[in-house]
Amino acid sequence: MKLELQPNETAIDTWAINYIGPNNKAAAGKLTITNQRLLFLPQHGADSLSLSVYNRKGLIVLDKSDIKDVAAQKSFLSKKVLVTMRDDSVHVFNYGVMNIDKLVTAIQNN
């Protein structure tokens, strides 16, 4: 699926990453960060995120203007970015052992 960007929106980068939503459901997929939004497209499997919770294509959209906090959690085998939204929901992006510094910077920059 090709992501449709909004006017004046530019993609910063895309990561293959694991996502854990506020409902503790996990999914692997691709996270594209733009200057305006975080766009996560899950790869759907039998136990993946329910499409009824998100839009019909499964795309999870987080507006940067609604982000309250971005925190990095780093351990030897796990690098995570915790994104807290204005409604206090927490979205976790787990990049495994890979470096998350560029990911954190891309989320924080407009």
N, CA, C and O atoms as a MOPAC input file, in Angstrom:
PM7 MOZYME 1SCF
protein

 N      0.84100 1    -1.18500 1     0.00000 1
 C      0.00000 1     0.00000 1     0.00000 1
 C      0.88200 1     1.24300 1     0.00000 1
 O      1.79800 1     1.36200 1     0.81400 1
 N      0.61000 1     2.14500 1    -0.89300 1
 C      1.35600 1     3.40100 1    -0.95200 1
 C      0.69800 1     4.40100 1    -0.00700 1
 O     -0.51200 1     4.62200 1    -0.05300 1
 N      1.52000 1     4.99600 1     0.84700 1
 C      0.99900 1     5.97200 1     1.79700 1
 C      0.69600 1     7.27500 1     1.08000 1
 O      1.48400 1     7.75200 1     0.26200 1
 N     -0.44700 1     7.83500 1     1.39700 1
 C     -0.81600 1     9.12000 1     0.82200 1
 C     -0.47300 1    10.21500 1     1.81700 1
 O     -0.97000 1    10.23500 1     2.94200 1
 N      0.38000 1    11.11400 1     1.38200 1
 C      0.79500 1    12.21600 1     2.24400 1
 C     -0.13000 1    13.40200 1     2.05600 1
 O     -0.71400 1    13.59500 1     0.98900 1
 N     -0.25000 1    14.18800 1     3.10500 1
 C     -1.07600 1    15.38800 1     3.07300 1
 C     -0.29100 1    16.52600 1     2.42300 1
 O      0.92800 1    16.43600 1     2.27600 1
 N     -0.99200 1    17.60700 1     2.03100 1
 C     -0.27100 1    18.75800 1     1.47500 1
 C      0.78400 1    19.25200 1     2.46600 1
 O      0.53000 1    19.30400 1     3.66900 1
 N      1.93400 1    19.60400 1     1.97700 1
 C      3.06700 1    20.08700 1     2.77600 1
 C      3.63700 1    19.03900 1     3.72200 1
 O      4.38200 1    19.38600 1     4.63900 1
 N      3.30400 1    17.76300 1     3.52200 1
 C      3.84400 1    16.68700 1     4.35500 1
 C      4.94800 1    15.98200 1     3.58600 1
 O      4.78300 1    15.65300 1     2.41200 1
 N      6.08000 1    15.75100 1     4.25100 1
 C      7.18900 1    15.04200 1     3.62400 1
 C      7.63300 1    13.89400 1     4.52000 1
 O      7.68200 1    14.02500 1     5.74300 1
 N      7.95300 1    12.77800 1     3.89900 1
 C      8.43600 1    11.60800 1     4.63400 1
 C      9.86900 1    11.85100 1     5.08600 1
 O     10.69400 1    12.36100 1     4.32800 1
 N     10.15200 1    11.47800 1     6.33400 1
 C     11.51000 1    11.59000 1     6.86800 1
 C     12.24400 1    10.27300 1     6.66600 1
 O     13.35400 1    10.25600 1     6.13500 1
 N     11.61900 1     9.15100 1     7.09400 1
 C     12.23400 1     7.83800 1     6.93100 1
 C     11.21000 1     6.75800 1     7.26800 1
 O     10.13800 1     7.04100 1     7.80300 1
 N     11.56500 1     5.50800 1     6.94200 1
 C     10.70500 1     4.35500 1     7.21100 1
 C     11.53100 1     3.27300 1     7.89500 1
 O     12.67900 1     3.02400 1     7.52600 1
 N     10.93000 1     2.63100 1     8.89800 1
 C     11.58500 1     1.56900 1     9.64900 1
 C     10.70100 1     0.32500 1     9.66300 1
 O      9.48100 1     0.44200 1     9.78200 1
 N     11.29500 1    -0.86200 1     9.54300 1
 C     10.59400 1    -2.12200 1     9.81100 1
 C     10.70300 1    -2.31400 1    11.32200 1
 O     11.80600 1    -2.38700 1    11.86400 1
 N      9.56200 1    -2.39500 1    11.99900 1
 C      9.57900 1    -2.30400 1    13.46000 1
 C      8.40100 1    -3.06700 1    14.05800 1
 O      7.43600 1    -3.37900 1    13.36100 1
 N      8.48800 1    -3.36200 1    15.34700 1
 C      7.38100 1    -3.98700 1    16.07700 1
 C      6.63700 1    -2.90200 1    16.84900 1
 O      7.24500 1    -1.99200 1    17.41200 1
 N      5.32700 1    -3.01500 1    16.86400 1
 C      4.46700 1    -2.01400 1    17.49800 1
 C      3.60500 1    -2.69100 1    18.56200 1
 O      3.07600 1    -3.78100 1    18.34100 1
 N      3.46800 1    -2.04100 1    19.71100 1
 C      2.54000 1    -2.48800 1    20.74400 1
 C      1.62000 1    -1.30900 1    21.03200 1
 O      2.06400 1    -0.24700 1    21.46700 1
 N      0.33200 1    -1.51400 1    20.78100 1
 C     -0.64600 1    -0.44900 1    20.96000 1
 C     -1.11200 1    -0.32000 1    22.39300 1
 O     -0.72600 1    -1.11200 1    23.25300 1
 N     -1.94800 1     0.68500 1    22.65300 1
 C     -2.47400 1     0.91200 1    24.00300 1
 C     -3.27100 1    -0.27500 1    24.53800 1
 O     -3.44900 1    -0.41100 1    25.74900 1
 N     -3.75300 1    -1.13900 1    23.63400 1
 C     -4.52100 1    -2.32300 1    24.03200 1
 C     -3.62000 1    -3.54500 1    24.24000 1
 O     -4.10700 1    -4.66200 1    24.41200 1
 N     -2.29600 1    -3.32000 1    24.22000 1
 C     -1.27400 1    -4.36500 1    24.38000 1
 C     -1.25200 1    -5.39600 1    23.25900 1
 O     -0.65900 1    -6.46200 1    23.42100 1
 N     -1.88100 1    -5.10600 1    22.13200 1
 C     -1.79200 1    -5.97000 1    20.95600 1
 C     -0.52900 1    -5.59100 1    20.19000 1
 O     -0.25000 1    -4.41300 1    19.96500 1
 N      0.22100 1    -6.60400 1    19.79800 1
 C      1.47700 1    -6.36000 1    19.10000 1
 C      1.35900 1    -6.69400 1    17.62100 1
 O      0.57800 1    -7.56100 1    17.22800 1
 N      2.13900 1    -6.00000 1    16.81000 1
 C      2.18200 1    -6.26900 1    15.37200 1
 C      3.53300 1    -5.84000 1    14.82000 1
 O      4.13700 1    -4.87400 1    15.28700 1
 N      3.98700 1    -6.56700 1    13.83300 1
 C      5.17500 1    -6.16600 1    13.08400 1
 C      4.69500 1    -5.40500 1    11.86100 1
 O      3.62400 1    -5.68800 1    11.32500 1
 N      5.48200 1    -4.44800 1    11.42700 1
 C      5.09100 1    -3.69300 1    10.24300 1
 C      6.10100 1    -2.62400 1     9.91400 1
 O      7.25900 1    -2.68700 1    10.32800 1
 N      5.64500 1    -1.63400 1     9.15800 1
 C      6.51700 1    -0.53100 1     8.73300 1
 C      6.01000 1     0.77600 1     9.30800 1
 O      4.83300 1     1.11500 1     9.19000 1
 N      6.92300 1     1.50300 1     9.93300 1
 C      6.63200 1     2.81500 1    10.49800 1
 C      7.26800 1     3.86900 1     9.60800 1
 O      8.48500 1     3.88900 1     9.42200 1
 N      6.43300 1     4.74700 1     9.06000 1
 C      6.93000 1     5.89200 1     8.29300 1
 C      6.68500 1     7.13200 1     9.12700 1
 O      5.57100 1     7.37700 1     9.59100 1
 N      7.73800 1     7.91200 1     9.31100 1
 C      7.61700 1     9.15400 1    10.05400 1
 C      7.74300 1    10.29800 1     9.06900 1
 O      8.67500 1    10.35500 1     8.26700 1
 N      6.77700 1    11.21400 1     9.14700 1
 C      6.79700 1    12.40400 1     8.30100 1
 C      7.01400 1    13.61900 1     9.19600 1
 O      7.17500 1    13.49200 1    10.41000 1
 N      7.01500 1    14.76900 1     8.59200 1
 C      7.13800 1    15.99500 1     9.37700 1
 C      5.85400 1    16.29500 1    10.15800 1
 O      5.85700 1    17.17300 1    11.02100 1
 N      4.74700 1    15.57500 1     9.86800 1
 C      3.46800 1    15.83600 1    10.52800 1
 C      2.89400 1    14.65000 1    11.29900 1
 O      2.16500 1    14.84200 1    12.27200 1
 N      3.22000 1    13.41100 1    10.87000 1
 C      2.55200 1    12.24400 1    11.45200 1
 C      3.48200 1    11.04600 1    11.56400 1
 O      4.55200 1    11.00300 1    10.95800 1
 N      3.03200 1    10.05200 1    12.37300 1
 C      3.62700 1     8.72900 1    12.42800 1
 C      2.60800 1     7.79900 1    11.78100 1
 O      1.44700 1     7.76800 1    12.19200 1
 N      3.03200 1     7.04300 1    10.77600 1
 C      2.14000 1     6.16900 1    10.02200 1
 C      2.65800 1     4.73800 1    10.14600 1
 O      3.72200 1     4.41600 1     9.61800 1
 N      1.91000 1     3.87900 1    10.84300 1
 C      2.32600 1     2.49100 1    11.02000 1
 C      1.38300 1     1.58300 1    10.25400 1
 O      0.17300 1     1.59700 1    10.48100 1
 N      1.94100 1     0.79300 1     9.34300 1
 C      1.16300 1    -0.15300 1     8.55900 1
 C      1.54100 1    -1.56300 1     8.99700 1
 O      2.61800 1    -2.04900 1     8.65300 1
 N      0.65000 1    -2.23400 1     9.76700 1
 C      0.96200 1    -3.58100 1    10.24300 1
 C      0.88300 1    -4.61800 1     9.13000 1
 O      0.12400 1    -4.47600 1     8.17200 1
 N      1.69300 1    -5.67100 1     9.28500 1
 C      1.56800 1    -6.85100 1     8.44200 1
 C      0.55700 1    -7.72400 1     9.16300 1
 O      0.77800 1    -8.10100 1    10.31400 1
 N     -0.53500 1    -8.04800 1     8.51500 1
 C     -1.61900 1    -8.73300 1     9.20400 1
 C     -1.44000 1   -10.23600 1     9.22000 1
 O     -1.16200 1   -10.86500 1     8.19900 1
 N     -1.61000 1   -10.80000 1    10.42100 1
 C     -1.59800 1   -12.24400 1    10.62000 1
 C     -2.81900 1   -12.61500 1    11.43500 1
 O     -3.66300 1   -11.76200 1    11.70800 1
 N     -2.92500 1   -13.86300 1    11.82500 1
 C     -4.10000 1   -14.35300 1    12.55000 1
 C     -4.29700 1   -13.62800 1    13.87800 1
 O     -5.43500 1   -13.39800 1    14.28900 1
 N     -3.21600 1   -13.26600 1    14.55100 1
 C     -3.33000 1   -12.62800 1    15.86800 1
 C     -2.96100 1   -11.15300 1    15.83600 1
 O     -2.61900 1   -10.57900 1    16.87000 1
 N     -3.02400 1   -10.54200 1    14.68000 1
 C     -2.60100 1    -9.14900 1    14.57300 1
 C     -3.68400 1    -8.20300 1    15.06300 1
 O     -4.75800 1    -8.62900 1    15.48600 1
 N     -3.38700 1    -6.92900 1    15.00000 1
 C     -4.30900 1    -5.89500 1    15.45500 1
 C     -5.66000 1    -6.00400 1    14.76200 1
 O     -5.73900 1    -6.30600 1    13.57200 1
 N     -6.69500 1    -5.76100 1    15.50600 1
 C     -8.04200 1    -5.81500 1    14.95100 1
 C     -8.26900 1    -4.61600 1    14.03800 1
 O     -8.04400 1    -3.47300 1    14.43700 1
 N     -8.71000 1    -4.87700 1    12.83000 1
 C     -8.95100 1    -3.77600 1    11.89500 1
 C    -10.13500 1    -2.92500 1    12.32700 1
 O    -10.26600 1    -1.78400 1    11.88300 1
 N    -11.00600 1    -3.46200 1    13.18900 1
 C    -12.14800 1    -2.66800 1    13.64400 1
 C    -11.70500 1    -1.53800 1    14.56400 1
 O    -12.40800 1    -0.53700 1    14.70100 1
 N    -10.54200 1    -1.69100 1    15.19500 1
 C    -10.03900 1    -0.66100 1    16.09400 1
 C     -9.42700 1     0.48600 1    15.28700 1
 O     -9.48300 1     1.64300 1    15.70500 1
 N     -8.85300 1     0.16900 1    14.15300 1
 C     -8.17800 1     1.15500 1    13.32300 1
 C     -8.97800 1     1.31800 1    12.02800 1
 O    -10.06700 1     0.75900 1    11.89700 1
 N     -8.45400 1     2.06200 1    11.09600 1
 C     -9.21500 1     2.21300 1     9.86500 1
 C     -9.15100 1     0.93900 1     9.02700 1
 O     -8.37000 1     0.04000 1     9.33900 1
 N     -9.93000 1     0.84700 1     8.00800 1
 C    -10.13000 1    -0.40500 1     7.27500 1
 C     -8.85300 1    -0.94900 1     6.65000 1
 O     -8.73300 1    -2.15900 1     6.46000 1
 N     -7.91300 1    -0.09700 1     6.33100 1
 C     -6.67700 1    -0.56600 1     5.71600 1
 C     -5.65900 1    -0.99100 1     6.76700 1
 O     -4.59400 1    -1.50600 1     6.42400 1
 N     -5.97700 1    -0.78100 1     8.05100 1
 C     -5.06700 1    -1.18300 1     9.10900 1
 C     -4.02100 1    -0.13700 1     9.44500 1
 O     -3.20600 1    -0.35500 1    10.34100 1
 N     -4.02200 1     0.97600 1     8.76000 1
 C     -3.02900 1     2.02400 1     8.98800 1
 C     -3.29600 1     2.72500 1    10.31700 1
 O     -4.41100 1     3.17900 1    10.57400 1
 N     -2.27900 1     2.80900 1    11.14900 1
 C     -2.37600 1     3.52700 1    12.41700 1
 C     -1.73200 1     4.88900 1    12.20800 1
 O     -0.57700 1     4.98000 1    11.79300 1
 N     -2.47400 1     5.93800 1    12.49400 1
 C     -2.00000 1     7.30300 1    12.25700 1
 C     -1.93800 1     8.04600 1    13.58200 1
 O     -2.93200 1     8.13900 1    14.30200 1
 N     -0.75000 1     8.57600 1    13.89800 1
 C     -0.56700 1     9.39800 1    15.09200 1
 C     -0.10100 1    10.77800 1    14.63800 1
 O      0.95600 1    10.90300 1    14.01800 1
 N     -0.87500 1    11.80200 1    14.93900 1
 C     -0.48800 1    13.16600 1    14.58200 1
 C      0.56900 1    13.66400 1    15.55100 1
 O      0.41800 1    13.54200 1    16.76700 1
 N      1.63600 1    14.22500 1    15.01000 1
 C      2.69700 1    14.74800 1    15.87100 1
 C      2.18400 1    15.84100 1    16.79800 1
 O      2.69300 1    15.99900 1    17.90800 1
 N      1.18600 1    16.59600 1    16.36000 1
 C      0.64300 1    17.67400 1    17.19000 1
 C     -0.06000 1    17.13200 1    18.43700 1
 O     -0.27800 1    17.87600 1    19.39300 1
 N     -0.41900 1    15.83800 1    18.43700 1
 C     -1.08400 1    15.21700 1    19.58100 1
 C     -0.12400 1    14.48000 1    20.50800 1
 O     -0.55400 1    13.90400 1    21.50800 1
 N      1.16800 1    14.48900 1    20.19100 1
 C      2.15200 1    13.79500 1    21.02400 1
 C      2.47100 1    14.64400 1    22.25300 1
 O      2.81400 1    15.82200 1    22.14800 1
 N      2.34600 1    14.01400 1    23.41400 1
 C      2.63900 1    14.67700 1    24.68300 1
 C      4.08100 1    14.41800 1    25.13200 1
 O      4.72600 1    15.29700 1    25.70400 1
 N      4.58600 1    13.19400 1    24.86700 1
 C      5.92700 1    12.84100 1    25.32500 1
 C      6.51100 1    11.74000 1    24.45100 1
 O      5.78900 1    10.88400 1    23.94000 1
 N      7.83300 1    11.77700 1    24.28700 1
 C      8.57200 1    10.73600 1    23.58100 1
 C      9.71200 1    10.31200 1    24.49500 1
 O     10.52500 1    11.14000 1    24.90700 1
 N      9.77200 1     9.00800 1    24.81400 1
 C     10.81600 1     8.51000 1    25.70700 1
 C     11.48800 1     7.29800 1    25.08500 1
 O     10.83100 1     6.44500 1    24.48900 1
 N     12.80100 1     7.23300 1    25.23000 1
 C     13.56200 1     6.08000 1    24.75100 1
 C     13.82800 1     5.15400 1    25.93200 1
 O     14.18200 1     5.60600 1    27.02100 1
 N     13.65700 1     3.86100 1    25.70600 1
 C     13.97500 1     2.84000 1    26.70000 1
 C     15.01500 1     1.93500 1    26.07400 1
 O     14.74500 1     1.24300 1    25.09300 1
 N     16.21200 1     1.94600 1    26.65200 1
 C     17.29500 1     1.17200 1    26.04900 1
 C     17.84300 1     0.15400 1    27.04400 1
 O     18.18600 1     0.49100 1    28.17800 1
 N     17.91700 1    -1.09900 1    26.59600 1
 C     18.64500 1    -2.12900 1    27.31300 1
 C     19.50600 1    -2.84100 1    26.27500 1
 O     19.43300 1    -2.52100 1    25.08800 1
 N     20.30300 1    -3.78100 1    26.69700 1
 C     21.23600 1    -4.42900 1    25.77800 1
 C     20.53600 1    -5.05000 1    24.56900 1
 O     20.99800 1    -4.88300 1    23.44000 1
 N     19.42300 1    -5.76800 1    24.78900 1
 C     18.75500 1    -6.47400 1    23.70400 1
 C     17.44900 1    -5.83900 1    23.25400 1
 O     16.78200 1    -6.36700 1    22.36500 1
 N     17.07600 1    -4.72400 1    23.84800 1
 C     15.78600 1    -4.12000 1    23.50900 1
 C     15.89200 1    -2.60300 1    23.48200 1
 O     16.27300 1    -1.97400 1    24.46800 1
 N     15.55100 1    -2.03600 1    22.34900 1
 C     15.52100 1    -0.58000 1    22.18800 1
 C     14.09300 1    -0.20500 1    21.80900 1
 O     13.58700 1    -0.63300 1    20.77200 1
 N     13.44600 1     0.59600 1    22.65500 1
 C     12.04600 1     0.96100 1    22.44000 1
 C     11.87200 1     2.46900 1    22.48800 1
 O     12.60800 1     3.18100 1    23.17100 1
 N     10.87700 1     2.93400 1    21.74500 1
 C     10.45100 1     4.32900 1    21.82400 1
 C      9.00400 1     4.30700 1    22.31700 1
 O      8.14600 1     3.66200 1    21.71500 1
 N      8.74000 1     5.01800 1    23.41800 1
 C      7.39500 1     5.11100 1    23.97300 1
 C      6.83800 1     6.47500 1    23.62000 1
 O      7.39000 1     7.50300 1    24.01100 1
 N      5.74500 1     6.47800 1    22.88100 1
 C      5.10300 1     7.71900 1    22.45400 1
 C      3.79900 1     7.86800 1    23.23800 1
 O      2.87900 1     7.06500 1    23.08400 1
 N      3.72700 1     8.90100 1    24.07800 1
 C      2.52100 1     9.16700 1    24.85300 1
 C      1.75100 1    10.27700 1    24.16100 1
 O      2.28400 1    11.35100 1    23.88100 1
 N      0.48300 1     9.99200 1    23.89300 1
 C     -0.35900 1    10.94700 1    23.19800 1
 C     -1.08100 1    11.85600 1    24.19600 1
 O     -1.05500 1    11.60800 1    25.40200 1
 N     -1.70900 1    12.88700 1    23.69700 1
 C     -2.44600 1    13.85100 1    24.51700 1
 C     -3.52900 1    13.16800 1    25.37200 1
 O     -3.82900 1    13.62400 1    26.47500 1
 N     -4.11700 1    12.06700 1    24.85500 1
 C     -5.15700 1    11.34000 1    25.59600 1
 C     -4.56800 1    10.32500 1    26.58300 1
 O     -5.29900 1     9.50400 1    27.13600 1
 N     -3.25700 1    10.37900 1    26.80500 1
 C     -2.49400 1     9.50800 1    27.71000 1
 C     -2.35200 1     8.06900 1    27.21000 1
 O     -1.87900 1     7.21100 1    27.95600 1
 N     -2.74900 1     7.78400 1    25.97100 1
 C     -2.48600 1     6.45600 1    25.41800 1
 C     -0.99200 1     6.36300 1    25.10000 1
 O     -0.36700 1     7.34800 1    24.70900 1
 N     -0.43000 1     5.16300 1    25.27300 1
 C      0.99300 1     4.94800 1    25.02700 1
 C      1.15700 1     3.95800 1    23.87100 1
 O      0.57200 1     2.87500 1    23.86900 1
 N      1.95600 1     4.35500 1    22.90500 1
 C      2.25100 1     3.54400 1    21.72500 1
 C      3.73800 1     3.21500 1    21.78300 1
 O      4.57300 1     4.11400 1    21.87900 1
 N      4.07100 1     1.91700 1    21.72600 1
 C      5.45500 1     1.47200 1    21.86400 1
 C      5.96100 1     0.95300 1    20.52600 1
 O      5.32100 1     0.12400 1    19.87900 1
 N      7.11800 1     1.45600 1    20.12600 1
 C      7.78500 1     0.98900 1    18.91900 1
 C      9.08200 1     0.32000 1    19.35700 1
 O      9.97900 1     0.97600 1    19.88500 1
 N      9.17600 1    -1.00200 1    19.13200 1
 C     10.31500 1    -1.79700 1    19.58400 1
 C     11.19100 1    -2.11500 1    18.37900 1
 O     10.74300 1    -2.76300 1    17.43400 1
 N     12.44800 1    -1.65300 1    18.41500 1
 C     13.36600 1    -1.84200 1    17.30100 1
 C     14.39200 1    -2.93500 1    17.59800 1
 O     15.42000 1    -3.02500 1    16.92700 1
 N     14.10900 1    -3.76800 1    18.61000 1
 C     15.01700 1    -4.86800 1    18.95400 1
 C     16.35900 1    -4.34800 1    19.41600 1
 O     16.42500 1    -3.46100 1    20.26700 1
 N     17.43900 1    -4.89600 1    18.85900 1
 C     18.78500 1    -4.49200 1    19.27600 1
 C     19.31600 1    -3.28800 1    18.48900 1
 O     20.41000 1    -2.79800 1    18.76700 1
 N     18.54800 1    -2.81900 1    17.51900 1
 C     19.01200 1    -1.73700 1    16.65200 1
 C     18.96800 1    -0.37600 1    17.35400 1
 O     18.19200 1    -0.16900 1    18.28700 1
 N     19.80400 1     0.53300 1    16.89500 1
 C     19.87900 1     1.87900 1    17.45900 1
 C     18.60900 1     2.67000 1    17.14900 1
 O     18.14600 1     2.67500 1    16.00800 1
 N     18.04400 1     3.33800 1    18.15800 1
 C     16.79400 1     4.08100 1    17.97200 1
 C     16.97300 1     5.59500 1    17.95800 1
 O     15.98700 1     6.33000 1    17.90600 1
 N     18.20000 1     6.06800 1    18.00100 1
 C     18.43100 1     7.51500 1    18.08100 1
 C     17.82200 1     8.27600 1    16.90000 1
 O     17.20000 1     9.32000 1    17.10200 1
 N     17.98800 1     7.77600 1    15.67700 1
 C     17.42400 1     8.45000 1    14.49500 1
 C     15.89600 1     8.43100 1    14.54000 1
 O     15.24000 1     9.38700 1    14.12400 1
 N     15.34500 1     7.34200 1    15.04600 1
 C     13.89200 1     7.20800 1    15.17200 1
 C     13.34500 1     8.25000 1    16.14400 1
 O     12.35700 1     8.91900 1    15.84600 1
 N     13.98500 1     8.38800 1    17.30400 1
 C     13.55800 1     9.36700 1    18.30800 1
 C     13.64600 1    10.78500 1    17.72300 1
 O     12.72100 1    11.58100 1    17.88200 1
 N     14.73800 1    11.08900 1    17.05900 1
 C     14.92300 1    12.41300 1    16.45600 1
 C     13.85600 1    12.69900 1    15.41100 1
 O     13.32100 1    13.80700 1    15.35000 1
 N     13.54400 1    11.69900 1    14.58700 1
 C     12.52300 1    11.88500 1    13.54000 1
 C     11.15200 1    12.14400 1    14.14600 1
 O     10.38400 1    12.93700 1    13.60100 1
 N     10.82400 1    11.49200 1    15.26600 1
 C      9.52400 1    11.71000 1    15.91700 1
 C      9.47000 1    13.09700 1    16.51400 1
 O      8.43600 1    13.76200 1    16.44000 1
 N     10.56200 1    13.54600 1    17.10200 1
 C     10.56800 1    14.83800 1    17.79000 1
 C     10.62400 1    16.02900 1    16.84200 1
 O     10.19200 1    17.12300 1    17.20500 1
 N     11.15100 1    15.83600 1    15.63200 1
 C     11.26800 1    16.95800 1    14.68900 1
 C     10.05400 1    17.08100 1    13.78800 1
 O      9.41800 1    16.09100 1    13.42600 1
 N      9.74700 1    18.33100 1    13.43400 1
 C      8.63400 1    18.60400 1    12.49900 1
 C      9.15300 1    18.92600 1    11.12900 1
 O      8.36900 1    19.18200 1    10.21500 1

